[in-house]
Structures are given as structure tokens and as C-alpha cells.
Amino acid sequence: MNSPQRPLARTLVAHSPERDKQPPPIPTGNDLESSLLQIFTDHQHTSLRLRETTGFVIETEREKKEAVRNALRVADLLVDGVNGGVQESFVNEKRIEMEIRALAASIAKFMKQSDQWLTATHSINTAIKEIGDFENWMKTMEFDCKSITTAIHNIHQE
């Protein structure tokens, strides 16, 4: 069982796509050196595959982060688009509310003025009625006076 110590073999395995697809050749000997060489070759093959997978994972992570950034950018643009419309609606709403307040103030002013005009016309109407009543009274008095004058004149001539 004591075998002479041999230096470990170092081999460089060139990376090729065909080699990744095919498993490394299995040594036929039963000695320790061929087993170690087999373990070393398996390790190298696994390391290469792991590096490629890790590179793929890193690239995938990078693409994933870029996709998230793009999605956030799109979401921000959509929110800005919606907010722009909302902001415009808000400004329009405020402008309309100010116009409504101004219109309500104008309506109140015109109502007060209309009430004043109504009061003035009512006063004028009352005064005209009184003048009409006075005129009617005057006509009645004039008729009565003429009647009395005619009666007196008739009495005086007889």
C-alpha cells in the first residue's frame, strides 16, 4: 500500500462548448493518481460550469435590475401623465370656483339693486295712485262746485 509519491499532475483544460456538453473521460486505472486526476478534472469542469452559470446569473441580475429601473421609469411617466391631467383639472376647478364666487357676488349685488328698484317703483306707484285719487277728488269737487254755482246762478236769475 505504500506507493511511491508522485507529484500531482497539473493539466490545463481548455474551455470549449463541446467539452461542457460531454462529461470528462473516465480513467481506466485503479491507482490513486488516476482517481486524483479524475477528481481534479471533475473539479475543473464543475468550476468552469459554475463560473459560466455565475456569469449568467450576474448578467441575469443586471438585466433584472435594468428591467426594474425601466419599469420604475415607465411607472413614473404614467404617474406624471395622470398627475398632469389631475393637476390641470385641479387648476380648472379652482378657477371655476373663483368664477362661481364672483358670479354669486354679482347676483347678490343685482338682487339688492332689483329690490331697491322694486321699492322705488312701489313708492312711485303709490304716489301716482295718490295723485290719481287727488285728481279724482279734485274733479269731483270741481263738478260739485259747478253744480252749486249753477244752482246759485239759477236761483239768482229767477
C-alpha positions in Angstrom: 0.0 0.0 0.0 3.0 2.2 0.1 3.2 3.6 -3.3 5.9 5.9 -4.3 4.9 9.5 -4.0 4.4 11.1 -7.3 3.9 14.7 -8.0 0.3 15.7 -8.7 -0.3 16.3 -12.4 -1.4 19.7 -13.4 -3.3 19.9 -16.6 -4.9 22.8 -18.2 -8.3 22.1 -19.6 -9.2 24.4 -22.4 -12.7 25.7 -22.3 -14.8 24.6 -25.3 -18.6 24.3 -25.7 -18.3 20.7 -26.8 -16.3 19.8 -23.7 -19.1 21.3 -21.5 -21.7 19.2 -23.1 -19.7 16.0 -22.8 -18.6 14.6 -19.5 -14.9 14.2 -19.0 -13.4 10.8 -19.9 -13.3 8.3 -17.1 -9.8 7.0 -16.4 -9.4 3.3 -16.6 -6.8 2.7 -14.0 -7.4 2.0 -10.4 -4.5 3.7 -8.9 -4.5 6.8 -6.7 -3.1 9.1 -9.4 -5.9 8.4 -11.9 -8.5 8.9 -9.2 -7.0 12.2 -8.1 -6.7 13.2 -11.7 -10.4 12.3 -12.2 -11.4 14.4 -9.1 -9.3 17.3 -10.3 -10.8 17.2 -13.8 -14.3 17.0 -12.4 -13.5 19.9 -10.1 -12.2 22.0 -13.0 -15.2 21.1 -15.2 -17.6 22.0 -12.4 -15.7 25.2 -11.7 -15.9 26.2 -15.3 -19.6 25.4 -15.4 -20.1 27.3 -12.2 -18.2 30.4 -13.5 -20.3 30.3 -16.6 -23.5 29.9 -14.6 -22.4 32.7 -12.2 -21.7 34.9 -15.1 -25.1 34.1 -16.5 -26.6 34.8 -13.0 -24.7 38.1 -12.8 -25.9 39.1 -16.2 -29.4 38.0 -15.4 -29.3 40.0 -12.2 -28.0 43.0 -14.2 -30.8 42.6 -16.7 -33.3 42.2 -13.9 -32.1 45.4 -12.2 -32.3 47.2 -15.6 -35.8 45.9 -16.1 -36.9 47.1 -12.7 -35.3 50.6 -13.4 -37.2 50.7 -16.8 -40.4 49.6 -15.1 -40.0 52.3 -12.5 -39.3 54.9 -15.2 -42.4 53.8 -17.0 -44.4 53.9 -13.8 -43.1 57.4 -13.1 -44.0 58.6 -16.6 -47.5 57.1 -16.2 -48.0 58.8 -12.8 -46.7 62.1 -14.3 -49.2 61.7 -17.1 -52.0 61.0 -14.8 -50.9 63.7 -12.3 -50.6 66.2 -15.2 -54.3 65.7 -16.0 -55.3 65.8 -12.3 -53.3 68.9 -11.8 -54.9 70.6 -14.8 -58.3 69.5 -13.5 -57.5 70.9 -10.1 -56.4 74.3 -11.6 -59.6 74.4 -13.7 -61.7 73.5 -10.6 -60.1 76.4 -8.6 -60.7 78.8 -11.5 -64.3 77.7 -11.8 -64.8 78.1 -8.0 -63.4 81.6 -8.2 -65.7 82.5 -11.1 -68.7 81.0 -9.2 -67.9 83.1 -6.1 -67.6 86.2 -8.3 -70.9 85.3 -10.1 -72.6 84.8 -6.7 -71.4 88.2 -5.5 -72.7 89.8 -8.7 -76.0 88.0 -8.3 -76.3 89.2 -4.7 -75.5 92.8 -5.8 -78.1 92.7 -8.7 -80.7 91.2 -6.3 -80.1 94.0 -3.9 -80.4 96.5 -6.7 -83.5 94.9 -8.0 -85.1 95.1 -4.5 -84.2 98.8 -4.4 -85.8 99.3 -7.8 -88.9 97.4 -6.8 -89.2 99.5 -3.6 -88.8 102.7 -5.7 -91.4 101.6 -8.3 -93.8 100.7 -5.5 -93.3 104.1 -3.9 -93.8 105.8 -7.3 -96.9 103.7 -8.0 -98.3 104.6 -4.6 -97.6 108.3 -5.3 -99.3 108.0 -8.7 -102.3 106.4 -7.1 -102.5 109.2 -4.6 -102.2 111.7 -7.4 -104.9 109.9 -9.3 -107.1 109.8 -6.2 -106.4 113.5 -5.6 -107.2 114.3 -9.2 -110.4 112.4 -9.0 -111.3 114.2 -5.8 -110.5 117.5 -7.5 -112.7 116.6 -10.4 -115.5 115.6 -8.1 -115.0 118.8 -6.2 -114.9 120.9 -9.4 -118.1 119.1 -10.6 -119.8 119.8 -7.2 -118.6 123.4 -7.3 -120.0 123.9 -10.8 -123.2 122.3 -9.7 -123.5 124.6 -6.8 -122.5 127.6 -8.9 -125.1 126.7 -11.5 -127.8 126.2 -8.8 -126.9 129.6 -7.2 -126.9 131.2 -10.6 -130.3 129.7 -11.4 -131.6 130.8 -8.1 -130.3 134.3 -8.5 -131.8 134.7 -12.0 -135.2 133.7 -11.0 
